[in-house]
Every structure is written in C-alpha cells, then in structure tokens.
Amino acid sequence: MSAIRTCQQLLDEFPYANVRHSNTKLPIQLGKENEKDIYNISAPFIHNGEQMLLARAELRKSEDSNVIFLKNKDNAWIPDEHYEPLQHLQDPFYCKIGGILVIGGVSAYEDPCSKGILTYHTVFYREVIPYRFQKFTQGPEHMKDIRLLELPNKKILVTTRPQGTVGGRGKIGYAIINTLDKLNPDSILSARILDDQFVKDEWGGTNELHLLKNGKIGVLSHIANFDDEGNRHYYSTCFLLDVESGLHSPMKIIAVRNNFQKGESKREDLSDVIFSGGLVREQNGTARLYCGVGDAEAHCISIIDPFKDWENY
C-alpha cells in the first residue's frame, strides 16, 4: 500500500486545521537597535549550563542570514554573548554525536558557473572547545534538510533531501554511517530514497529526528507545494521510520499556519509557510512544536505528542 498523500489529502485528514492558539510568538529580545527578523529556530536544548536555541537572523528584505545563539533568561530569549554568530548561514539545526554538539545550516551563495544564480549546500560545524565551533564537512551541492541522529549502536542515521533527477522537487532519503568522518557528499548521495511520500509537484524534507523507545525513528518533517498563483504552502508533518526494514508510515500533518497567532511574513507568497524547527516531547503526552512562521517570526505551540502512539509499534 502506497504511503503517498498529497497536501490536500493530509489537510483533509488533519482534525485541528481550524484551531488557533494565542500568544504563540516566542519572546525574543535582541535590543532596540537590532531590526533583524528571527525565525526558523531549533528546539531548545541544554548546553554549557544554559537552556538555549539556535535561530536564523536576517533583515526583512535580505536572504543573507546569520545563525545566532539565544539563551533563556527570565522566560525570554536573548543573545548568548559566549558564542559568535555563524556567518552567512540559514536554517540551523543541532544534534549531539558522541557527546559533541554538532550544528548545521544552509550556506547560500552565487553559483560560480551561473552569474546571478544562487546555489547552496549544507555545512556542518562541531564544538572544538567550549563556545567555539569549527566547520568539518559539507553536503552535496543543492541539498538542504540533511539531519543526523546517533543510534544506540553509535552509528549515525543521516536523512537527506535530493532534488533533480533523483528527487524531483525534493524527496527524503536515509543512510547509515559509522562515524562523523564518513559524513561527506558521497555518503549522503548514497542514501536510500523513500519514493512513496510525495506526488510529482510537491516536496518535503526532514527537520528533526527522534529515537523512540521501540528503536524506531520519529521523523519531524514538512510537506510543501505551490498554488496556482505561485504562493508557497508549507505544513508541519511527521512519520515513523524503521531503518532496519526500510519501511515507513504515511506522513501526517501536525500543524498548519492557522494554528499560530497572526503575524508578519517576509513576502506575501510566504504567508502560509511554517518550517518545523524542533519538537520537545513532554511526559504528559503533549509536545511543544517550535516553528519558523512566514519566514519572519519564531513561534511555539503545544500539541498532542505525535510520536506517542508509534512507540508501541
């Protein structure tokens, strides 16, 4: 049975599409002089004794962004001055491999073979001493949404998003590598592709990976499409992945733009975009979902834990 669902089918199956939460915008305080938008955040995590998160910071009319480090102080998020921003980097994510903090993001730059055309690849940094990060590898050209997860056997799950001949507008793949030293364009391009997730004109990718109690992987993801006017529509999704068998569940939507309070967007065509940053699972069966909204703001909502029922599969 095919796992393919279109955006519209997933919307029809989502029972909370008309539920709007209030006060979902994160309290981020950068100071009066800073006019940058903060969005496409990670989930919060504890590191070097602080609760912190990563965020994309850029001016409204620019695509040249930095990744900044925010810490929680008095229930607000402020810059952590221990860390230098990672320059010219978009859409940050993190994981811990062998106890080392690894940070990734998307580096966008002019294509050296096509003047005026932007291309991009994913760049990976690791902490070499407290508060200092060093680039150690990068992904293939024209690939975003690469994510890592250390498995119980210490091997590393890598999820990918090829485009073009293999992936169309964007499909999800996965590979297993033995160490971070094996993380390179060749190993990433060798990933097994999940071919039955997206119809031809739609696309998606991985945002965060969760190891569940049964050893399977809860994948926080997204699905997206264009409407007839060229507007983008991004929805927060998830699915279950069994890396041993290669089987996976169909995707399901867990949040849409309407679930968050009203706010601004970078452009009109991005007003229905949410980009899942991370999910914090709670003991009471709920979870906090952190998202970039409209490519301009950072929000968080509480939802039913989307992975709870899958832990018994």
N, C-alpha and C positions, 0 to 999 in steps of 0.2 A: 504493500500500500504506500503510495507516494505521500511524502510529508509536505509537499508544496502547498503553500497558502499565499494568496495574493494579499496585498494590503487591505483591500476592501473586505475580503473574507475574514481576515483577522479582526478588523474593526467590527464586523457583524457579530463575531464571537466574544467580543470584549464587553463585559457587563457594566463597566464603570466609565464608559466614554463620556457621560454627561455629568459626572461628579467633579465639582470644582472645589479644591481645597483653598483655604485662605492663608495669608501670611507665609507663603512658601519661599519667598526670596530670601537667600542667605544674608545675614547681617555681616557685610564685608566693609571694613573701614580702611581706606587707603590714605586718607588725609585730603584736605581741601584742594591741594594743588594737583592731585592726580585725576585726570579725566579719562583714564582708560576703562574700557569695559572689561569685566571679569566674568568668564564663562568657561564651559567645558572643563569642569572641575573633576578631580578624582574623588573617591570616597575618603573620609577622614581615616587616619591611622596614627598609631603611636610610634614615635621615633625620636631618639636622643632626648627622651624625657618629656616630650611635648606631644599634644594632640595637634596634628597638622593635616593640611591637604594641599594639593597642587592645583594650579589654575592657569588658564590661558588669559593673558592680559594684552589688549591692543586698543588702539584708537578706533572709533566707530567707522571711519572711512578708510581704514587700512587693513591689510592682511598680514602685516609684519608684526608678529606677536612674540612675546617672551613667556616663558614658564616661570611663575613665581611661587614661592613657598609661603603659605599662610599658617599661622598658629592660632589656636583658640585661647582668647583671653577675655574673661568676664562675659562669656557667651557671645562674643563677636570674633570675627576672623580678621586678623591684622597681619601685615608682613612680618616674617621672622627674619630679623636682620643678620642672623648667623649665616644665612645662605645667600649666595649671589644668584640672581635670576639666570636661567639658561636662555641665552640669546637666540632669537630667530627660530623659535620652536613653538609648535602648536599642539593642542590636544594631548596633554600629559597623562601618563598612567604610571603605576608603580607595581612592584612585586618584591618579595624577598626570596632570594635564592641562596641557599647555604648560609642564611643569616645576614646576607649582604643586601642592602637596599639597592634595587635596580630601578632606574627611571627611564622612561622612553617618551618620545614625542615625534611629531612630524616636522621635518625640515623642508620648507618650500623655497624654491629658488628658480632663477631663469634657466631654461633648458639651453645648454651650451650649443646645441645643434639647431635650435629654432628661436631666433631672437624675438623677445616679447612674449614667449610662451612659458608659463610656469610648469615645472615638474616638481616632484617631491619624493622623499623616501623617509623611512622611519629610522630614527637614531636612538641608540641605547647608551646610557651612562650608568656607572656604578660608583658607589661611595668608596673612595680610596683612603680617606681619613675622615674623621667626623666633620660634617658640614661641607665637604668638598667632593665633587663628582668629576669623573673623567670618562670621556667617550671611549667605548671599547669595540663597538661594531655598528653596522647599519644594515638595513634590509634592502631588498631589491628596489630598483627604481620604480616609481609609480605604484607603491603599495603602502596603504595605511592599515590601521586596525590590526596590527600584529600584537599579540598578547602572550604572556608567559605564565606558567604555573609549575611550581616544584611539586612533584608527585611523591607519594610515600616511599618509593624505592630510590629517591633522589634524582631520578631522571626528570627531564623538563618537557612539559607539554607546550608546544608552540602553535597558536592558532594564527591563520593568515587570511589575507583577502586579495587574491589575484584578480586582475582585470584583463580585458582584451580577449585574445583568442581563447584562453583557458577559462577566464572568469566572467566574460561579458562586462556588465557594469559593476560587478563585484560579487564574488561568492566567498564562502567560508571554507577554509581547509585546515588540516591539522597535521602535525608531525611530532615525533618524539626524538629528542636529542639527549645525549649522555651528560654533557656539561655546557656551560655558557661559552666555552671556547669553540663549540661546534655551531654556535648561532651565527649564521652568515647567509648571504643571498642564496647560495646553492642549497643549503639545508632547508631554508624557508620555501624555496621554489619546488622542493621535492614533496611538499605536503600533499596529502590525500585530500581531494576536493569533495565536499558534500554537494552533490549535483542536484539534489531534490529539495531545495529550500526556496528558490526564487524563480519566478517567471522571467521571461526574457527582458522585459523593460523595467524590472525592479531590481533592487540590490540591497545588500546589508553587510554587516560585519560584526566582529566581536568587540565588546567593551571591557569585560572583566570575567575572570574565571574563578569558580568556587569549587573546591574539593568537598564533596558531600560525604556523609558518614558511611554510605554504602560503597564508596570508592569511585562512583561515577562523578561526572563533571557537570555542575550547573553553570550554564553559559549565559551571562548577561550580554545582550546583543541589541541590534537595531535592524529595522527594515525601512526602506525608503522608496519613493517614486516621484515622478513629475506629474502634474496635472496638465490639462490641455493648454493652459496659459504659461506653462514653464515654471510654475511655482513648485518648490520642493516641499515634500511632506515626509517627516521622519517620525517614527514611532519606536518607543522603547519596548523591547521584546526579551524573551529568554527561551531556552530549550535545554534538554537533557542530552548529554553526550556520553557514550560508553566507548572509551578509547580502546578497550580490549577487542570489542566486536566491530567497532566502526559504526554501530547503529546510533540513531539519534531520534528524539521525539520531534513532532512538528513544533514550529515556533508558536508562541502565544504572546499577544500584546499585554504588557503590564502597566503602561502609562501612555497617555497622549497629551498634547499641548493643553487641551482644555482642562486637564486635571490640576494645572498650576494657576496661580493668580495671574491676572492680566499684567502685561509688561511690554517692554520695548523689544524691537528686533533690529538687526543690523541693516536689513533691507526688507522691503515688502514681501519679496518672494521667499523669505526665510521665516515668516511669522508663524508657520505651523511646524517648526523644527524643534525637536528635543533630542539631545545627544546624551545617552546614558554615560555617566562618569563612573559610578560605582554603587554598590549595594551593601548596606550594613545589616546583617541579619540579627534579629533580637530573640531573646529566649521565649517571648510570649506569642510567637507565631506571626509577628509582623516584621517588616523590614523598612529601612529608610533608604529611599532611592535618591541619589544625587545626580542632577542633570544640568547641562547647559541648555538654555532656552532662548530660541530666536537668534542664536549666535551673538547674544548681547548680555545675557544675565545668567546668574547661577541660582538654582532653586533646589529644594529638597521636599519630598512628601513621604508620608508613611503609607505603606501598602501592606496587603497580605503577603507574607513571605512566599515568593513564587516557587521556591525550591523545596519547601517543607514536605509536600506530598510525594515528591520524587525520591526522597531519601529512603523509602521503603521498597523501591522498585528493584 
